[in-house]
């Protein structure tokens, strides 16, 4: 399949709530839990992020705020990338910052 064929194919968008995961510096701004259709989860490690994303299989949108420093173990980062890839392939949307 060439790029033109691939770009023309549209995926059905996944419905469901939005989830936001952010590093612990976001504790000053948000508290964990649902509010106004957005579920917020403050995570303190890439392992916690992986677990949160794995539990958000019904969410339509994932908002992920990555920490500035890159200290994650490769296997956790790979699993996070795989979770995000599967979410997008199932029609989910991802916003990163």
N, CA, C and O atoms as a GROMACS GRO file, in nm:
protein
  388
    1UNK      N    1   0.085  -0.117   0.000
    1UNK     CA    2   0.000   0.000   0.000
    1UNK      C    3   0.090   0.123   0.000
    1UNK      O    4   0.182   0.134   0.081
    2UNK      N    5   0.062   0.216  -0.091
    2UNK     CA    6   0.145   0.337  -0.094
    2UNK      C    7   0.085   0.445  -0.003
    2UNK      O    8  -0.025   0.429   0.050
    3UNK      N    9   0.158   0.553   0.012
    3UNK     CA   10   0.120   0.660   0.105
    3UNK      C   11  -0.014   0.723   0.069
    3UNK      O   12  -0.092   0.757   0.158
    4UNK      N   13  -0.041   0.739  -0.059
    4UNK     CA   14  -0.168   0.800  -0.102
    4UNK      C   15  -0.287   0.715  -0.058
    4UNK      O   16  -0.387   0.768  -0.011
    5UNK      N   17  -0.275   0.583  -0.073
    5UNK     CA   18  -0.383   0.493  -0.030
    5UNK      C   19  -0.400   0.497   0.121
    5UNK      O   20  -0.512   0.500   0.173
    6UNK      N   21  -0.288   0.498   0.190
    6UNK     CA   22  -0.289   0.496   0.336
    6UNK      C   23  -0.349   0.623   0.394
    6UNK      O   24  -0.425   0.617   0.491
    7UNK      N   25  -0.317   0.738   0.336
    7UNK     CA   26  -0.366   0.864   0.390
    7UNK      C   27  -0.515   0.882   0.364
    7UNK      O   28  -0.581   0.956   0.437
    8UNK      N   29  -0.568   0.817   0.262
    8UNK     CA   30  -0.709   0.828   0.232
    8UNK      C   31  -0.797   0.745   0.324
    8UNK      O   32  -0.916   0.773   0.339
    9UNK      N   33  -0.740   0.644   0.385
    9UNK     CA   34  -0.817   0.559   0.474
    9UNK      C   35  -0.838   0.629   0.608
    9UNK      O   36  -0.744   0.678   0.669
   10UNK      N   37  -0.964   0.632   0.651
   10UNK     CA   38  -0.992   0.696   0.780
   10UNK      C   39  -1.032   0.590   0.880
   10UNK      O   40  -1.100   0.492   0.848
   11UNK      N   41  -0.989   0.611   1.001
   11UNK     CA   42  -1.026   0.520   1.109
   11UNK      C   43  -1.149   0.575   1.179
   11UNK      O   44  -1.169   0.696   1.187
   12UNK      N   45  -1.230   0.485   1.230
   12UNK     CA   46  -1.342   0.526   1.311
   12UNK      C   47  -1.287   0.578   1.443
   12UNK      O   48  -1.207   0.511   1.508
   13UNK      N   49  -1.331   0.699   1.483
   13UNK     CA   50  -1.282   0.757   1.607
   13UNK      C   51  -1.342   0.685   1.726
   13UNK      O   52  -1.460   0.652   1.728
   14UNK      N   53  -1.259   0.662   1.824
   14UNK     CA   54  -1.299   0.594   1.946
   14UNK      C   55  -1.371   0.693   2.037
   14UNK      O   56  -1.320   0.802   2.062
   15UNK      N   57  -1.487   0.656   2.087
   15UNK     CA   58  -1.560   0.739   2.182
   15UNK      C   59  -1.520   0.701   2.323
   15UNK      O   60  -1.469   0.591   2.347
   16UNK      N   61  -1.543   0.790   2.416
   16UNK     CA   62  -1.512   0.762   2.556
   16UNK      C   63  -1.455   0.885   2.621
   16UNK      O   64  -1.434   0.988   2.556
   17UNK      N   65  -1.428   0.875   2.750
   17UNK     CA   66  -1.376   0.991   2.823
   17UNK      C   67  -1.234   1.024   2.782
   17UNK      O   68  -1.169   0.947   2.711
   18UNK      N   69  -1.186   1.137   2.828
   18UNK     CA   70  -1.046   1.177   2.806
   18UNK      C   71  -0.969   1.154   2.934
   18UNK      O   72  -1.021   1.178   3.044
   19UNK      N   73  -0.846   1.109   2.922
   19UNK     CA   74  -0.760   1.089   3.036
   19UNK      C   75  -0.634   1.172   3.021
   19UNK      O   76  -0.579   1.182   2.912
   20UNK      N   77  -0.590   1.233   3.131
   20UNK     CA   78  -0.469   1.316   3.129
   20UNK      C   79  -0.370   1.260   3.230
   20UNK      O   80  -0.404   1.244   3.347
   21UNK      N   81  -0.249   1.232   3.186
   21UNK     CA   82  -0.143   1.183   3.274
   21UNK      C   83  -0.030   1.284   3.272
   21UNK      O   84   0.014   1.327   3.165
   22UNK      N   85   0.019   1.323   3.390
   22UNK     CA   86   0.123   1.426   3.399
   22UNK      C   87   0.220   1.390   3.510
   22UNK      O   88   0.186   1.315   3.601
   23UNK      N   89   0.344   1.444   3.504
   23UNK     CA   90   0.442   1.417   3.610
   23UNK      C   91   0.402   1.485   3.741
   23UNK      O   92   0.309   1.566   3.744
   24UNK      N   93   0.473   1.451   3.848
   24UNK     CA   94   0.434   1.499   3.980
   24UNK      C   95   0.439   1.650   3.995
   24UNK      O   96   0.379   1.703   4.089
   25UNK      N   97   0.507   1.721   3.908
   25UNK     CA   98   0.507   1.867   3.915
   25UNK      C   99   0.367   1.924   3.889
   25UNK      O  100   0.340   2.039   3.922
   26UNK      N  101   0.279   1.844   3.831
   26UNK     CA  102   0.142   1.888   3.805
   26UNK      C  103   0.054   1.879   3.930
   26UNK      O  104  -0.061   1.922   3.926
   27UNK      N  105   0.105   1.824   4.039
   27UNK     CA  106   0.026   1.813   4.162
   27UNK      C  107  -0.025   1.949   4.209
   27UNK      O  108  -0.131   1.957   4.271
   28UNK      N  109   0.050   2.054   4.181
   28UNK     CA  110   0.008   2.187   4.222
   28UNK      C  111  -0.114   2.235   4.145
   28UNK      O  112  -0.189   2.320   4.192
   29UNK      N  113  -0.133   2.181   4.025
   29UNK     CA  114  -0.241   2.227   3.938
   29UNK      C  115  -0.365   2.138   3.942
   29UNK      O  116  -0.477   2.187   3.932
   30UNK      N  117  -0.347   2.010   3.956
   30UNK     CA  118  -0.457   1.914   3.944
   30UNK      C  119  -0.454   1.812   4.056
   30UNK      O  120  -0.350   1.787   4.117
   31UNK      N  121  -0.570   1.753   4.082
   31UNK     CA  122  -0.578   1.639   4.171
   31UNK      C  123  -0.628   1.520   4.090
   31UNK      O  124  -0.695   1.538   3.988
   32UNK      N  125  -0.595   1.401   4.134
   32UNK     CA  126  -0.638   1.281   4.062
   32UNK      C  127  -0.790   1.270   4.063
   32UNK      O  128  -0.856   1.313   4.157
   33UNK      N  129  -0.841   1.212   3.957
   33UNK     CA  130  -0.984   1.182   3.951
   33UNK      C  131  -1.055   1.252   3.838
   33UNK      O  132  -0.997   1.337   3.770
   34UNK      N  133  -1.184   1.215   3.817
   34UNK     CA  134  -1.261   1.274   3.708
   34UNK      C  135  -1.315   1.412   3.744
   34UNK      O  136  -1.355   1.437   3.858
   35UNK      N  137  -1.315   1.501   3.646
   35UNK     CA  138  -1.372   1.635   3.663
   35UNK      C  139  -1.406   1.689   3.525
   35UNK      O  140  -1.317   1.704   3.441
   36UNK      N  141  -1.531   1.719   3.502
   36UNK     CA  142  -1.573   1.777   3.375
   36UNK      C  143  -1.542   1.692   3.253
   36UNK      O  144  -1.509   1.746   3.148
   37UNK      N  145  -1.553   1.560   3.265
   37UNK     CA  146  -1.528   1.472   3.152
   37UNK      C  147  -1.381   1.439   3.128
   37UNK      O  148  -1.348   1.368   3.034
   38UNK      N  149  -1.293   1.491   3.214
   38UNK     CA  150  -1.150   1.465   3.202
   38UNK      C  151  -1.102   1.395   3.328
   38UNK      O  152  -1.117   1.448   3.438
   39UNK      N  153  -1.044   1.277   3.313
   39UNK     CA  154  -0.988   1.205   3.426
   39UNK      C  155  -0.839   1.235   3.432
   39UNK      O  156  -0.766   1.211   3.335
   40UNK      N  157  -0.795   1.289   3.545
   40UNK     CA  158  -0.655   1.328   3.562
   40UNK      C  159  -0.583   1.227   3.650
   40UNK      O  160  -0.638   1.183   3.751
   41UNK      N  161  -0.462   1.190   3.612
   41UNK     CA  162  -0.380   1.099   3.690
   41UNK      C  163  -0.239   1.155   3.694
   41UNK      O  164  -0.175   1.169   3.590
   42UNK      N  165  -0.192   1.187   3.814
   42UNK     CA  166  -0.053   1.231   3.830
   42UNK      C  167   0.031   1.107   3.851
   42UNK      O  168   0.008   1.030   3.945
   43UNK      N  169   0.130   1.087   3.765
   43UNK     CA  170   0.215   0.969   3.773
   43UNK      C  171   0.358   1.012   3.806
   43UNK      O  172   0.404   1.116   3.760
   44UNK      N  173   0.425   0.932   3.886
   44UNK     CA  174   0.559   0.969   3.931
   44UNK      C  175   0.669   0.889   3.863
   44UNK      O  176   0.787   0.909   3.892
   45UNK      N  177   0.632   0.799   3.773
   45UNK     CA  178   0.733   0.719   3.702
   45UNK      C  179   0.676   0.672   3.569
   45UNK      O  180   0.554   0.675   3.548
   46UNK      N  181   0.763   0.629   3.481
   46UNK     CA  182   0.718   0.573   3.354
   46UNK      C  183   0.641   0.443   3.378
   46UNK      O  184   0.551   0.410   3.301
   47UNK      N  185   0.677   0.370   3.482
   47UNK     CA  186   0.604   0.249   3.517
   47UNK      C  187   0.459   0.282   3.552
   47UNK      O  188   0.367   0.213   3.509
   48UNK      N  189   0.439   0.388   3.631
   48UNK     CA  190   0.303   0.432   3.667
   48UNK      C  191   0.227   0.480   3.544
   48UNK      O  192   0.107   0.455   3.531
   49UNK      N  193   0.296   0.548   3.453
   49UNK     CA  194   0.233   0.594   3.329
   49UNK      C  195   0.186   0.474   3.248
   49UNK      O  196   0.074   0.473   3.197
   50UNK      N  197   0.272   0.374   3.235
   50UNK     CA  198   0.237   0.253   3.160
   50UNK      C  199   0.113   0.188   3.220
   50UNK      O  200   0.023   0.148   3.146
   51UNK      N  201   0.107   0.176   3.353
   51UNK     CA  202  -0.008   0.114   3.419
   51UNK      C  203  -0.135   0.196   3.397
   51UNK      O  204  -0.242   0.140   3.374
   52UNK      N  205  -0.124   0.328   3.403
   52UNK     CA  206  -0.241   0.414   3.381
   52UNK      C  207  -0.293   0.399   3.239
   52UNK      O  208  -0.414   0.382   3.219
   53UNK      N  209  -0.204   0.404   3.141
   53UNK     CA  210  -0.247   0.392   3.001
   53UNK      C  211  -0.310   0.256   2.975
   53UNK      O  212  -0.408   0.246   2.901
   54UNK      N  213  -0.255   0.151   3.034
   54UNK     CA  214  -0.310   0.017   3.016
   54UNK      C  215  -0.452   0.008   3.071
   54UNK      O  216  -0.534  -0.068   3.019
   55UNK      N  217  -0.483   0.085   3.175
   55UNK     CA  218  -0.617   0.080   3.234
   55UNK      C  219  -0.715   0.173   3.163
   55UNK      O  220  -0.834   0.170   3.193
   56UNK      N  221  -0.669   0.255   3.070
   56UNK     CA  222  -0.754   0.351   3.000
   56UNK      C  223  -0.800   0.298   2.864
   56UNK      O  224  -0.815   0.377   2.770
   57UNK      N  225  -0.822   0.171   2.850
   57UNK     CA  226  -0.856   0.115   2.719
   57UNK      C  227  -0.989   0.167   2.666
   57UNK      O  228  -1.011   0.163   2.544
   58UNK      N  229  -1.079   0.215   2.752
   58UNK     CA  230  -1.209   0.266   2.706
   58UNK      C  231  -1.207   0.415   2.679
   58UNK      O  232  -1.307   0.470   2.632
   59UNK      N  233  -1.096   0.482   2.706
   59UNK     CA  234  -1.088   0.627   2.687
   59UNK      C  235  -1.069   0.659   2.540
   59UNK      O  236  -0.994   0.591   2.470
   60UNK      N  237  -1.136   0.764   2.492
   60UNK     CA  238  -1.122   0.805   2.353
   60UNK      C  239  -0.999   0.890   2.328
   60UNK      O  240  -0.939   0.883   2.221
   61UNK      N  241  -0.960   0.970   2.428
   61UNK     CA  242  -0.847   1.062   2.413
   61UNK      C  243  -0.751   1.044   2.530
   61UNK      O  244  -0.794   1.038   2.645
   62UNK      N  245  -0.624   1.036   2.499
   62UNK     CA  246  -0.519   1.035   2.602
   62UNK      C  247  -0.440   1.164   2.589
   62UNK      O  248  -0.393   1.197   2.480
   63UNK      N  249  -0.425   1.236   2.698
   63UNK     CA  250  -0.340   1.355   2.703
   63UNK      C  251  -0.222   1.319   2.792
   63UNK      O  252  -0.240   1.291   2.911
   64UNK      N  253  -0.103   1.318   2.736
   64UNK     CA  254   0.016   1.274   2.810
   64UNK      C  255   0.116   1.389   2.817
   64UNK      O  256   0.161   1.439   2.714
   65UNK      N  257   0.149   1.429   2.939
   65UNK     CA  258   0.251   1.532   2.961
   65UNK      C  259   0.375   1.459   3.009
   65UNK      O  260   0.376   1.403   3.119
   66UNK      N  261   0.480   1.461   2.928
   66UNK     CA  262   0.603   1.392   2.964
   66UNK      C  263   0.692   1.484   3.047
   66UNK      O  264   0.692   1.605   3.026
   67UNK      N  265   0.769   1.428   3.141
   67UNK     CA  266   0.864   1.510   3.217
   67UNK      C  267   0.977   1.557   3.126
   67UNK      O  268   1.005   1.496   3.023
   68UNK      N  269   1.041   1.666   3.165
   68UNK     CA  270   1.151   1.720   3.084
   68UNK      C  271   1.268   1.622   3.078
   68UNK      O  272   1.327   1.602   2.972
   69UNK      N  273   1.302   1.562   3.192
   69UNK     CA  274   1.416   1.472   3.194
   69UNK      C  275   1.377   1.335   3.139
   69UNK      O  276   1.263   1.291   3.154
   70UNK      N  277   1.471   1.270   3.077
   70UNK     CA  278   1.448   1.139   3.017
   70UNK      C  279   1.526   1.036   3.097
   70UNK      O  280   1.642   1.007   3.066
   71UNK      N  281   1.463   0.981   3.200
   71UNK     CA  282   1.531   0.884   3.285
   71UNK      C  283   1.458   0.750   3.286
   71UNK      O  284   1.478   0.668   3.376
   72UNK      N  285   1.374   0.728   3.187
   72UNK     CA  286   1.295   0.605   3.184
   72UNK      C  287   1.374   0.486   3.134
   72UNK      O  288   1.464   0.499   3.052
   73UNK      N  289   1.337   0.370   3.185
   73UNK     CA  290   1.399   0.247   3.136
   73UNK      C  291   1.342   0.214   2.999
   73UNK      O  292   1.224   0.233   2.973
   74UNK      N  293   1.429   0.164   2.912
   74UNK     CA  294   1.390   0.139   2.773
   74UNK      C  295   1.268   0.048   2.762
   74UNK      O  296   1.181   0.073   2.678
   75UNK      N  297   1.259  -0.056   2.845
   75UNK     CA  298   1.146  -0.149   2.832
   75UNK      C  299   1.013  -0.081   2.868
   75UNK      O  300   0.911  -0.111   2.806
   76UNK      N  301   1.013   0.009   2.967
   76UNK     CA  302   0.890   0.081   3.001
   76UNK      C  303   0.852   0.176   2.888
   76UNK      O  304   0.735   0.185   2.851
   77UNK      N  305   0.951   0.247   2.834
   77UNK     CA  306   0.923   0.340   2.725
   77UNK      C  307   0.870   0.267   2.602
   77UNK      O  308   0.779   0.315   2.535
   78UNK      N  309   0.926   0.150   2.573
   78UNK     CA  310   0.881   0.070   2.458
   78UNK      C  311   0.736   0.027   2.478
   78UNK      O  312   0.656   0.033   2.384
   79UNK      N  313   0.702  -0.017   2.600
   79UNK     CA  314   0.566  -0.060   2.629
   79UNK      C  315   0.468   0.058   2.619
   79UNK      O  316   0.356   0.041   2.573
   80UNK      N  317   0.511   0.177   2.662
   80UNK     CA  318   0.427   0.296   2.651
   80UNK      C  319   0.402   0.329   2.504
   80UNK      O  320   0.289   0.358   2.466
   81UNK      N  321   0.507   0.323   2.423
   81UNK     CA  322   0.492   0.349   2.279
   81UNK      C  323   0.397   0.247   2.217
   81UNK      O  324   0.313   0.283   2.134
   82UNK      N  325   0.408   0.120   2.255
   82UNK     CA  326   0.319   0.017   2.202
   82UNK      C  327   0.174   0.042   2.243
   82UNK      O  328   0.082   0.025   2.162
   83UNK      N  329   0.151   0.082   2.370
   83UNK     CA  330   0.015   0.114   2.416
   83UNK      C  331  -0.044   0.229   2.335
   83UNK      O  332  -0.159   0.225   2.294
   84UNK      N  333   0.037   0.333   2.314
   84UNK     CA  334  -0.008   0.450   2.237
   84UNK      C  335  -0.039   0.409   2.093
   84UNK      O  336  -0.141   0.450   2.037
   85UNK      N  337   0.047   0.329   2.033
   85UNK     CA  338   0.027   0.282   1.895
   85UNK      C  339  -0.104   0.204   1.884
   85UNK      O  340  -0.182   0.227   1.792
   86UNK      N  341  -0.128   0.112   1.976
   86UNK     CA  342  -0.252   0.034   1.974
   86UNK      C  343  -0.374   0.123   1.993
   86UNK      O  344  -0.477   0.103   1.928
   87UNK      N  345  -0.363   0.221   2.082
   87UNK     CA  346  -0.474   0.314   2.106
   87UNK      C  347  -0.510   0.389   1.978
   87UNK      O  348  -0.628   0.402   1.945
   88UNK      N  349  -0.410   0.438   1.908
   88UNK     CA  350  -0.433   0.512   1.783
   88UNK      C  351  -0.492   0.419   1.676
   88UNK      O  352  -0.583   0.459   1.603
   89UNK      N  353  -0.440   0.297   1.666
   89UNK     CA  354  -0.491   0.202   1.568
   89UNK      C  355  -0.637   0.165   1.594
   89UNK      O  356  -0.709   0.129   1.501
   90UNK      N  357  -0.681   0.175   1.720
   90UNK     CA  358  -0.820   0.145   1.756
   90UNK      C  359  -0.910   0.268   1.743
   90UNK      O  360  -1.027   0.263   1.781
   91UNK      N  361  -0.856   0.378   1.689
   91UNK     CA  362  -0.936   0.498   1.667
   91UNK      C  363  -0.924   0.601   1.777
   91UNK      O  364  -0.991   0.704   1.772
   92UNK      N  365  -0.838   0.576   1.875
   92UNK     CA  366  -0.817   0.673   1.982
   92UNK      C  367  -0.730   0.788   1.936
   92UNK      O  368  -0.661   0.780   1.834
   93UNK      N  369  -0.734   0.896   2.012
   93UNK     CA  370  -0.651   1.013   1.982
   93UNK      C  371  -0.556   1.037   2.097
   93UNK      O  372  -0.588   1.007   2.212
   94UNK      N  373  -0.438   1.090   2.066
   94UNK     CA  374  -0.335   1.114   2.167
   94UNK      C  375  -0.284   1.257   2.152
   94UNK      O  376  -0.255   1.302   2.042
   95UNK      N  377  -0.274   1.326   2.265
   95UNK     CA  378  -0.217   1.460   2.270
   95UNK      C  379  -0.097   1.451   2.363
   95UNK      O  380  -0.110   1.401   2.475
   96UNK      N  381   0.019   1.498   2.320
   96UNK     CA  382   0.138   1.495   2.406
   96UNK      C  383   0.193   1.635   2.424
   96UNK      O  384   0.175   1.723   2.339
   97UNK      N  385   0.259   1.654   2.536
   97UNK     CA  386   0.323   1.782   2.564
   97UNK      C  387   0.450   1.758   2.640
   97UNK      O  388   0.521   1.852   2.674
   0.00000   0.00000   0.00000
